[in-house]
Structure formats: C-alpha cells, structure tokens
Amino acid sequence: MKNPQILELDKSQSNRPTERRIRIRIPKNYHQEPVISQIVSRNNLEVNILAAILGKNGAGDGWFDLLLQGKSQDIDSALIYLAELNIQIWHEIETENGW
C-alpha cells in the first residue's frame, strides 16, 4: 500500500465516472460519527465495503476497505473530507495479488 500521508487526487480534473479502492482507519473517537455515510451523502457516491475490521465493542480503531464509485471530482472531495478529519487513507496499488 502507498503511504497514507500523501493525498492522491485525480489530476485529470475531469468529471468522468470512475472508481477508487481505498483502505481507511477510523479512530475510536469517530466510532459514533457517520463518517462513511457522510462521504456517500455529501458527494453523491456509491460506496461498497469490501472488508472491515472493528474492535470488540468498539474498543479499537476500525479499518475499512472501500470501493468508491462516482465522478472523479466527487471522489476527490470525499478524500479531502477524510483527510480533513485526519483519517488515514491508503490507496490501491497495482500488484498481482491486490492488497
């Protein structure tokens, strides 16, 4: 996975339909916040949760593998929103084995 400290946006600046696979870490202090719901409703995206790990009784950080689908500009807005919340984001990398 790529470094989570670097926010990777679509540099084509087009509003074309696309998808991005990301992995995010939701800190415990956001467990009661609708973070994933917010990126859906604010940015008109479809989000598919491909995998998730949650601590027992919400005791630890949550990890989600997400497939974001929508216009490239809307996906970029969702990534900016997550970065503003200081949520770590890992972007998909091209490998034979996937993640």
Backbone as JSON Lines, residues from 0, in Angstrom:
{"i":0,"aa":"M","n":[0.84,-1.19,0.0],"ca":[0.0,0.0,0.0],"c":[0.87,1.24,0.0]}
{"i":1,"aa":"K","n":[0.33,2.28,-0.53],"ca":[1.08,3.53,-0.59],"c":[1.02,4.24,0.76]}
{"i":2,"aa":"N","n":[1.9,5.18,0.94],"ca":[1.99,5.97,2.16],"c":[0.67,6.68,2.43]}
{"i":3,"aa":"P","n":[0.1,6.53,3.64],"ca":[-1.18,7.16,3.93],"c":[-1.08,8.67,4.14]}
{"i":4,"aa":"Q","n":[0.1,9.21,4.21],"ca":[0.26,10.64,4.48],"c":[0.08,11.5,3.23]}
{"i":5,"aa":"I","n":[0.1,10.87,2.04],"ca":[0.02,11.61,0.8],"c":[-1.39,11.46,0.23]}
{"i":6,"aa":"L","n":[-2.09,12.56,0.06],"ca":[-3.44,12.55,-0.51],"c":[-3.33,12.52,-2.02]}
{"i":7,"aa":"E","n":[-3.83,11.46,-2.64],"ca":[-3.74,11.3,-4.09],"c":[-5.07,11.63,-4.72]}
{"i":8,"aa":"L","n":[-5.11,12.72,-5.48],"ca":[-6.32,13.14,-6.16],"c":[-6.19,12.89,-7.64]}
{"i":9,"aa":"D","n":[-7.31,12.87,-8.33],"ca":[-7.35,12.68,-9.78],"c":[-6.86,13.96,-10.45]}
{"i":10,"aa":"K","n":[-5.71,13.89,-11.07],"ca":[-5.1,15.08,-11.66],"c":[-5.67,15.45,-13.03]}
{"i":11,"aa":"S","n":[-6.55,14.61,-13.57],"ca":[-7.12,14.9,-14.88],"c":[-8.15,16.02,-14.82]}
{"i":12,"aa":"Q","n":[-8.66,16.31,-13.64],"ca":[-9.66,17.34,-13.39],"c":[-10.89,17.15,-14.27]}
{"i":13,"aa":"S","n":[-11.17,15.93,-14.67],"ca":[-12.39,15.67,-15.43],"c":[-13.47,15.21,-14.46]}
{"i":14,"aa":"N","n":[-14.67,15.25,-14.92],"ca":[-15.79,14.85,-14.1],"c":[-16.34,13.52,-14.6]}
{"i":15,"aa":"R","n":[-15.42,12.64,-14.99],"ca":[-15.8,11.36,-15.56],"c":[-16.16,10.35,-14.46]}
{"i":16,"aa":"P","n":[-17.06,9.4,-14.78],"ca":[-17.35,8.33,-13.81],"c":[-16.11,7.47,-13.62]}
{"i":17,"aa":"T","n":[-15.83,7.09,-12.39],"ca":[-14.65,6.29,-12.1],"c":[-14.86,5.58,-10.78]}
{"i":18,"aa":"E","n":[-13.86,4.83,-10.37],"ca":[-13.89,4.2,-9.05],"c":[-12.49,4.19,-8.47]}
{"i":19,"aa":"R","n":[-12.43,4.2,-7.15],"ca":[-11.16,4.15,-6.42],"c":[-11.31,3.18,-5.27]}
{"i":20,"aa":"R","n":[-10.32,2.35,-5.07],"ca":[-10.31,1.46,-3.92],"c":[-9.34,2.05,-2.9]}
{"i":21,"aa":"I","n":[-9.84,2.2,-1.68],"ca":[-9.01,2.75,-0.6],"c":[-9.19,1.9,0.65]}
{"i":22,"aa":"R","n":[-8.28,2.05,1.55],"ca":[-8.38,1.47,2.9],"c":[-8.25,2.64,3.86]}
{"i":23,"aa":"I","n":[-9.16,2.71,4.83],"ca":[-9.11,3.8,5.8],"c":[-9.11,3.25,7.22]}
{"i":24,"aa":"R","n":[-8.53,4.03,8.12],"ca":[-8.54,3.71,9.54],"c":[-9.41,4.75,10.22]}
{"i":25,"aa":"I","n":[-10.48,4.28,10.87],"ca":[-11.38,5.17,11.61],"c":[-10.99,5.11,13.09]}
{"i":26,"aa":"P","n":[-10.44,6.19,13.63],"ca":[-10.05,6.2,15.04],"c":[-11.27,6.02,15.95]}
{"i":27,"aa":"K","n":[-11.01,5.53,17.12],"ca":[-12.07,5.25,18.1],"c":[-12.95,6.48,18.33]}
{"i":28,"aa":"N","n":[-12.38,7.68,18.35],"ca":[-13.16,8.88,18.64],"c":[-14.18,9.2,17.55]}
{"i":29,"aa":"Y","n":[-14.11,8.52,16.4],"ca":[-15.1,8.71,15.33],"c":[-16.12,7.57,15.24]}
{"i":30,"aa":"H","n":[-16.08,6.62,16.17],"ca":[-16.98,5.47,16.09],"c":[-18.45,5.87,16.13]}
{"i":31,"aa":"Q","n":[-18.79,6.93,16.78],"ca":[-20.19,7.36,16.86],"c":[-20.56,8.35,15.77]}
{"i":32,"aa":"E","n":[-19.62,8.65,14.88],"ca":[-19.86,9.59,13.78],"c":[-20.14,8.82,12.49]}
{"i":33,"aa":"P","n":[-21.05,9.29,11.67],"ca":[-21.38,8.58,10.41],"c":[-20.4,8.93,9.29]}
{"i":34,"aa":"V","n":[-19.14,8.6,9.46],"ca":[-18.1,9.01,8.51],"c":[-18.37,8.46,7.11]}
{"i":35,"aa":"I","n":[-18.61,7.17,6.99],"ca":[-18.83,6.58,5.68],"c":[-20.15,7.09,5.09]}
{"i":36,"aa":"S","n":[-21.17,7.2,5.9],"ca":[-22.44,7.75,5.43],"c":[-22.27,9.17,4.91]}
{"i":37,"aa":"Q","n":[-21.44,9.95,5.56],"ca":[-21.2,11.34,5.13],"c":[-20.53,11.4,3.76]}
{"i":38,"aa":"I","n":[-19.56,10.52,3.5],"ca":[-18.92,10.58,2.18],"c":[-19.89,10.17,1.08]}
{"i":39,"aa":"V","n":[-20.87,9.33,1.42],"ca":[-21.89,8.94,0.45],"c":[-22.83,10.11,0.18]}
{"i":40,"aa":"S","n":[-23.41,10.67,1.23],"ca":[-24.44,11.7,1.06],"c":[-23.87,13.05,0.6]}
{"i":41,"aa":"R","n":[-22.71,13.44,1.09],"ca":[-22.13,14.73,0.71],"c":[-21.61,14.76,-0.72]}
{"i":42,"aa":"N","n":[-21.22,13.6,-1.22],"ca":[-20.52,13.56,-2.5],"c":[-21.22,12.73,-3.57]}
{"i":43,"aa":"N","n":[-22.43,12.31,-3.3],"ca":[-23.21,11.55,-4.27],"c":[-22.43,10.36,-4.8]}
{"i":44,"aa":"L","n":[-21.84,9.58,-3.89],"ca":[-21.05,8.41,-4.26],"c":[-21.77,7.13,-3.88]}
{"i":45,"aa":"E","n":[-21.38,6.07,-4.55],"ca":[-21.73,4.72,-4.12],"c":[-20.49,4.18,-3.43]}
{"i":46,"aa":"V","n":[-20.68,3.59,-2.26],"ca":[-19.56,3.03,-1.52],"c":[-19.86,1.57,-1.22]}
{"i":47,"aa":"N","n":[-18.96,0.71,-1.62],"ca":[-19.08,-0.7,-1.33],"c":[-18.02,-1.04,-0.28]}
{"i":48,"aa":"I","n":[-18.44,-1.58,0.85],"ca":[-17.5,-2.01,1.89],"c":[-17.04,-3.42,1.52]}
{"i":49,"aa":"L","n":[-15.77,-3.52,1.11],"ca":[-15.22,-4.79,0.66],"c":[-14.74,-5.64,1.83]}
{"i":50,"aa":"A","n":[-14.31,-4.98,2.91],"ca":[-13.85,-5.67,4.11],"c":[-13.85,-4.66,5.25]}
{"i":51,"aa":"A","n":[-13.99,-5.17,6.46],"ca":[-13.96,-4.29,7.64],"c":[-13.46,-5.08,8.84]}
{"i":52,"aa":"I","n":[-12.75,-4.37,9.7],"ca":[-12.31,-4.92,10.98],"c":[-12.68,-3.9,12.04]}
{"i":53,"aa":"L","n":[-13.44,-4.34,13.01],"ca":[-13.85,-3.45,14.11],"c":[-13.45,-4.09,15.42]}
{"i":54,"aa":"G","n":[-12.98,-3.26,16.35],"ca":[-12.62,-3.77,17.66],"c":[-13.84,-4.26,18.42]}
{"i":55,"aa":"K","n":[-13.64,-5.23,19.29],"ca":[-14.73,-5.77,20.1],"c":[-15.37,-4.64,20.9]}
{"i":56,"aa":"N","n":[-16.67,-4.5,20.79],"ca":[-17.42,-3.45,21.48],"c":[-16.9,-2.05,21.15]}
{"i":57,"aa":"G","n":[-16.31,-1.89,19.98],"ca":[-15.82,-0.58,19.57],"c":[-14.61,-0.12,20.36]}
{"i":58,"aa":"A","n":[-13.83,-1.06,20.9],"ca":[-12.71,-0.7,21.76],"c":[-11.49,-0.18,21.01]}
{"i":59,"aa":"G","n":[-11.36,-0.49,19.73],"ca":[-10.18,-0.06,18.98],"c":[-10.55,0.69,17.73]}
{"i":60,"aa":"D","n":[-9.54,0.97,16.92],"ca":[-9.78,1.64,15.66],"c":[-10.5,0.69,14.7]}
{"i":61,"aa":"G","n":[-11.24,1.25,13.78],"ca":[-11.89,0.46,12.74],"c":[-11.14,0.61,11.43]}
{"i":62,"aa":"W","n":[-11.08,-0.47,10.67],"ca":[-10.41,-0.48,9.37],"c":[-11.41,-0.89,8.31]}
{"i":63,"aa":"F","n":[-11.45,-0.16,7.21],"ca":[-12.39,-0.45,6.15],"c":[-11.68,-0.44,4.8]}
{"i":64,"aa":"D","n":[-11.95,-1.45,3.99],"ca":[-11.57,-1.44,2.59],"c":[-12.81,-1.0,1.84]}
{"i":65,"aa":"L","n":[-12.7,0.08,1.08],"ca":[-13.85,0.66,0.41],"c":[-13.61,0.78,-1.08]}
{"i":66,"aa":"L","n":[-14.66,0.57,-1.85],"ca":[-14.65,0.87,-3.27],"c":[-15.57,2.06,-3.47]}
{"i":67,"aa":"L","n":[-14.99,3.2,-3.84],"ca":[-15.75,4.43,-4.07],"c":[-16.07,4.51,-5.56]}
{"i":68,"aa":"Q","n":[-17.34,4.73,-5.89],"ca":[-17.75,4.85,-7.28],"c":[-18.54,6.13,-7.46]}
{"i":69,"aa":"G","n":[-18.17,6.88,-8.49],"ca":[-18.84,8.14,-8.79],"c":[-17.98,8.98,-9.71]}
{"i":70,"aa":"K","n":[-18.29,10.24,-9.79],"ca":[-17.49,11.16,-10.62],"c":[-16.15,11.41,-9.93]}
{"i":71,"aa":"S","n":[-15.11,11.54,-10.73],"ca":[-13.76,11.71,-10.17],"c":[-13.68,12.91,-9.23]}
{"i":72,"aa":"Q","n":[-14.34,13.99,-9.57],"ca":[-14.35,15.18,-8.73],"c":[-15.01,14.9,-7.37]}
{"i":73,"aa":"D","n":[-16.08,14.11,-7.36],"ca":[-16.77,13.77,-6.12],"c":[-15.93,12.84,-5.25]}
{"i":74,"aa":"I","n":[-15.22,11.92,-5.88],"ca":[-14.32,11.04,-5.12],"c":[-13.21,11.87,-4.49]}
{"i":75,"aa":"D","n":[-12.64,12.81,-5.25],"ca":[-11.62,13.7,-4.69],"c":[-12.15,14.47,-3.5]}
{"i":76,"aa":"S","n":[-13.39,14.97,-3.58],"ca":[-13.99,15.7,-2.46],"c":[-14.13,14.81,-1.24]}
{"i":77,"aa":"A","n":[-14.5,13.55,-1.44],"ca":[-14.62,12.61,-0.32],"c":[-13.25,12.37,0.32]}
{"i":78,"aa":"L","n":[-12.2,12.24,-0.49],"ca":[-10.86,12.03,0.04],"c":[-10.38,13.24,0.82]}
{"i":79,"aa":"I","n":[-10.71,14.42,0.34],"ca":[-10.35,15.65,1.06],"c":[-11.07,15.7,2.4]}
{"i":80,"aa":"Y","n":[-12.36,15.36,2.43],"ca":[-13.13,15.32,3.67],"c":[-12.49,14.36,4.68]}
{"i":81,"aa":"L","n":[-12.13,13.16,4.23],"ca":[-11.49,12.2,5.13],"c":[-10.15,12.73,5.65]}
{"i":82,"aa":"A","n":[-9.37,13.35,4.77],"ca":[-8.08,13.91,5.18],"c":[-8.27,15.03,6.19]}
{"i":83,"aa":"E","n":[-9.3,15.84,6.02],"ca":[-9.58,16.92,6.98],"c":[-9.93,16.37,8.36]}
{"i":84,"aa":"L","n":[-10.48,15.16,8.41],"ca":[-10.77,14.51,9.69],"c":[-9.55,13.79,10.26]}
{"i":85,"aa":"N","n":[-8.42,13.88,9.55],"ca":[-7.18,13.18,9.92],"c":[-7.37,11.67,9.95]}
{"i":86,"aa":"I","n":[-8.18,11.17,9.03],"ca":[-8.37,9.73,8.87],"c":[-7.31,9.24,7.89]}
{"i":87,"aa":"Q","n":[-6.57,8.21,8.29],"ca":[-5.53,7.68,7.43],"c":[-6.16,7.0,6.23]}
{"i":88,"aa":"I","n":[-5.6,7.27,5.05],"ca":[-6.1,6.72,3.79],"c":[-4.95,6.03,3.08]}
{"i":89,"aa":"W","n":[-5.17,4.78,2.7],"ca":[-4.21,4.07,1.86],"c":[-4.89,3.87,0.52]}
{"i":90,"aa":"H","n":[-4.17,4.12,-0.56],"ca":[-4.71,3.98,-1.91],"c":[-4.31,2.64,-2.48]}
{"i":91,"aa":"E","n":[-5.14,2.16,-3.38],"ca":[-4.87,0.9,-4.04],"c":[-3.57,1.02,-4.84]}
{"i":92,"aa":"I","n":[-2.82,-0.07,-4.83],"ca":[-1.63,-0.14,-5.67],"c":[-1.81,-1.28,-6.65]}
{"i":93,"aa":"E","n":[-1.11,-1.2,-7.76],"ca":[-1.22,-2.22,-8.78],"c":[-0.24,-3.34,-8.46]}
{"i":94,"aa":"T","n":[-0.77,-4.49,-8.01],"ca":[0.05,-5.67,-7.8],"c":[-0.73,-6.87,-8.3]}
{"i":95,"aa":"E","n":[-0.05,-7.98,-8.48],"ca":[-0.72,-9.19,-8.94],"c":[-1.65,-9.73,-7.87]}
{"i":96,"aa":"N","n":[-1.3,-9.55,-6.61],"ca":[-2.08,-10.11,-5.51],"c":[-3.08,-9.12,-4.93]}
{"i":97,"aa":"G","n":[-3.19,-7.93,-5.49],"ca":[-4.11,-6.93,-4.93],"c":[-3.53,-6.3,-3.7]}
{"i":98,"aa":"W","n":[-4.29,-6.27,-2.64],"ca":[-3.88,-5.57,-1.41],"c":[-2.84,-6.36,-0.72]}
